[in-house]
Amino acid sequence: MYGGLEVEEKLKSYGGQAVIEGVMMRGRTSCAIAVRTPDGSIEIENQELGGMYRSRIAQIPFLRGLLLLGDALVLGMRALTFSANVQIEEDEKVEGTSLFLTLLTSLAAGIGLFFLLPAGLAHLSESVIQVGPFWGNVIEGLVRLMLLIGYIWGIGRVPDIERVYGYHGAEHKTINAFEADAPLTVQSVATFSRQHARCGTAFMLTVVLFSIVLFSLLGPMTLWLRLLSRVLLVPVLAMIAYEYIRFTGKNSDRRWLKPLIAPNLALQRLTTREPEPGMIEVAIAAFHAMREQEPVEG
C-alpha cells in the first residue's frame, strides 16, 4: 500500500511503501528498498528519483499532483517488482514488458471496480427505485466506499498481504520516530504509532469522499455518459485529493484539522498491522539507506 504522498515541512518530508517482505523509503532525490531475503539477510536497492520531483512542474498546484502520483505509481511498481524478484528464482524474475502490463492491468481493474461498477449500480437504482440524481450519486459514493473498505479488509486476511500490512506499520513507525527526533532503533521505533497523516490510504479515502461531491454536480446522465465521465474525471479527483492530503499532512498538528484527518487515520487500522521486530529492522535499514543518498543540508 503506497505511503509516499510527501509534502514539504520545516526540514524534510519522507514517505514510503510496504512491499513484499520489505519497505521502500523515499526522500527528495532518492529512494531505497530494503527486503528480507529467504536466507534472513537484508538486501537493499538504491535508486535516484527523476528530475520531475525538483522541477518547476512539481510546484504548480493540482498539475503536480497528477504528474507526481503517476510517477509514484511507476516507482511503487518497480519497488514491488524488486521485492518479488528477491523472493523467487532467477529464471522466474519479472521485468520489462511484464512490469508495464501489470501496472496497466492494475489501473484498469481499479477503475472498473471502484468507479465503473458503483456508477452502474447507482444508475440501476435510479431506474428501479426512482431516486433522483442527487441520491443516486450518494448511493454511488456509498457503494464505492463500501467496496474500498471491503477490499482492504478482505485482502488483509490473506497471510502474505497481512505481512505486507505489517511492513506498512513498520514504515509508518519509522517515519514517525524520525519526525519526533527519536533514536532509530527497533526498541524506540516500536513505541510509535503505526498511523501517519500522509499515508496513501488517506489518499484513497479522500478520492472516494470527494467523488460524491464532484459527481453530484454533474446532474442526470445516460448510463454510457455517466461511465465515461467517471473515467475522465479520475485525474481531476486525483489532483484535488493530492492537494488536500498535502495540506492536511503539512498541518496535521493543528487542532481544528484533527476531525478531518481522523477518518483517514481510522482506515489505516485496516491497512497496517503491528510489525514484528524484524520488520522494523528492515524499515530502519531502508530509511538509513535512503538518507545516505540525500544531499547534505546547508
N, C-alpha and C positions, 0 to 999 in steps of 0.2 A: 504494500500500500504506500503511495508516494507522499512524503512529508516535506518536500523541498520547495515550498512557496515562500522563499526568503524575502525579507524586507530589510531596508536599511535601518539600523538602530544607532545608538550613540557610538558604538565602536564597530562591530561587525555582526552580521546575522548568518547563521549556518542552518542548513536543513539536511534532510537525508531521506532514506528509503530503506525499508526492510527488503531483503532479497532471500533467496534460498540458502539457509544456514549462514546468513551473514547480514551485513549492513553496508549501505553506501552513504558516505558523508560528503556533503558538497559545500564549497566555500564560494568566494567571489571569482576566483580564477581557475580553480581546480577541484577535482573530486577524487575520492579514494574508496575502493570497495574492498572490504575485508571479509573473508569467507572461511568458515571452519571446514577443513578438508576431511575426507573419510578417515585419514590416519590421525586426526586430532590436532594437527598443526593449523596455523592461520596463514592463509595465502592472501596477499594484498596486490591489487591492481591500481595503479595511479593513472589518471587521465587529466588532460588540460581541457578547460571549458572553452567553447568558441568565443570569438570576439564580440558576439552579439550581446553578451551579458554586460559588457563595458561600453557598448556603443551608445550613440545618442538615441537610437530607437528604444533602448531599454529605459529611457527617461520619459517617453511620451505616454501619458495616461491612456488606458484602455488598449491602445495598439500594442504596448509592451506585454500586456497580459496574454494576448493571443500568440504572439511570437515566442515568448519565453516558455509558455506552457507547452507549445508544440515541441520546442527543443527539449523541454524537460521530459516529455513522453519518450522521445528517442533515447535520451540519456538513461532514463529509467529502464527501458527495454534492454539496452546494452548491459546495464548492471545486472539485470535478471538473467540475461544470457550468459554472462561471465560466471555468475554463481551456479547456474545449472551445469555449465561445462566443467566446473571444478568437481562436480559430484559424479560425472559419468566417464566412460572410457573414451579414449582419444578418437576412435573411429565413429563415435556417436555424437560428436560435438555439433552444436547449432551455430550457424554463422551466415553472413551474406544474405542471399535471397530468402532463406528461411526466416531470418530475423525480420525482414521487411514484411513478408506475408503474415507473420504472427501479429505484428503491430497493426496492420491493416485489418485483419480479421477481428482482432480485439476491439478496435474502434467501431467497426460495423456492427458487431454483436452488441456493444454497449449502447449505441444509438438506437438499435432495434428494440432492445429490451426496455431501456429506461425512457425513451422518448416516443417511439412509434407505437408500441403496444399500449401504453397508457392513453395516448391520443385516440387510438382506435376504440378502446373500451369506453372512453368518455363520449365519443361520437355515438356509439351504440346506445349509451344510457340516455343521451338527449333524444334519440329517436324512439326508444322503447318506453321510457317513463316520462317523457315530455318535460324534462327540466330545461331551463333556459341556458344560453351560452355561458353566463357567469357561473352558475352552479356546475355546468359541465366542465369548465376549466378547474373549478375547485376539486371536483371528483378526479379529474385527470392528475392534478397535483398530488392528491392524497394517495392515489394508486401508485404514482411514481415514488412517493416517499416510502410506502409500504414495500414496494419492490426492492428499493435500495436497502432498507433495514433488513428485510428478509434475506436478501442475497448475502449481505455482510455476515449476518448471523449463521446462515446455512453453510457457507464455505468455511467459516471459522470452526465448524465441527469436524472438518477433515483434518486428521492428525498433522499432515505436512503443512497445511495452512495455519493451523494452530501454533506451530513452531515459528512460522513467519510472523505471526502476531506477537509472539514473544520477543523476537528480534526488533519488531516495531516498538515495543515498550522499552527495550534497551536503548534504542536510538533516541527516543524522547528523553529518557532519564539522563543520558549522557549530555545532551544539549542543555537540558535544564540545569544540570550540575555546572556546566561551563558558564552559563549565563548568571549563575549565582556565585561565581568565582570560588567554587568549591574544588577540593582535590579530585582529580580524575582517577580515582582508584575504584576497584569493584565495590568495596565496602561503602565508600562515600556515595557513589553514583546510585547504588541500590536504594538509598533512602529517599530519593527524589521521586516526584510524580511521573507517572507514565503518560500523562496528558500534556499536550502542548497546543497553544493557540494557532500556530501556523501549520498544523497538520493538514495533509491532503484530504483527510476525512472531512475536515471542516469545509474544504472547497466543494466536495461533492454534495454535502447537505445544503450549502449555500446556493448552488446551482438549482437544486430541486425547489427550494423555497422561492427563489427569485423567478423561477419558471411560472409559478402560479400567477404572480403579479404581471409579468410580461405577456403571457399568453391571454390573460383576461382582457387585455387592452385591444386585442385583435378583433373581437366580435365574432358573429356566426360565420362559419365556413363550410364548404363541402368537405367530404372526407379526404379527398386527394389533396386539396389545397391545404387542409389542416396538417396532414402528414408532411407535405413539402415545407410548410412554414416551420415545423418543429426541427427539421434537419437544417434548414438555412439559418435558423436563429441560435443553433448550438454555439457558434463562435461568439455571438453577441452576449449570450449568457455567461460564457467563459470569461470574457473581458470584464463584465460587470462584477462577477464573483471574485475575480482576481483582485480588483481594486478594493473590494470590501474586505477580503481576507488580509490584504496588505495593510489596510487602515486599522483593522481590529488587532492584528498582530503587533503593529507598531505601538498601539495604545492600550494593550491588554491590561496594563496596571491601573487604568482609570476606573474608578468605582462605577460610574454610570454605564460603562460598556459591559460590565460583567454579566448582566442578564442576557445581553445579545450573544455573548460568547458561550454561555452555559450550555445551550443545546449542542453546539459543536463539540465541546468537551465531553458531554454525556455520551455522544455517539462513539467516542473513542474508547469507551468501556468495552465496546464490541470488537474494535479493530486492534486492540492491544491486549497483551497478557503480561502478568508479572514475569519478567525474564529470569532464567537461570543465571547463576554467576558466570558461567562460560559464555553466555550470550552477551552479557555486559562487557566481558573482556574483549570480545570481538568488536563491539561498538566503539569501545575506547581506542582499540588499535586502529580502526578506520578513521576516527576523529584525529588522532595524532598524525597519521599518515597524510591526511588532507591538510592539516595545519602546517606541516613541514614544507608543503609546496606553495603555501600562500606567501605573497610578498611581505616583507618586514614592514611593520608600521613605522611611520615617522621618517 
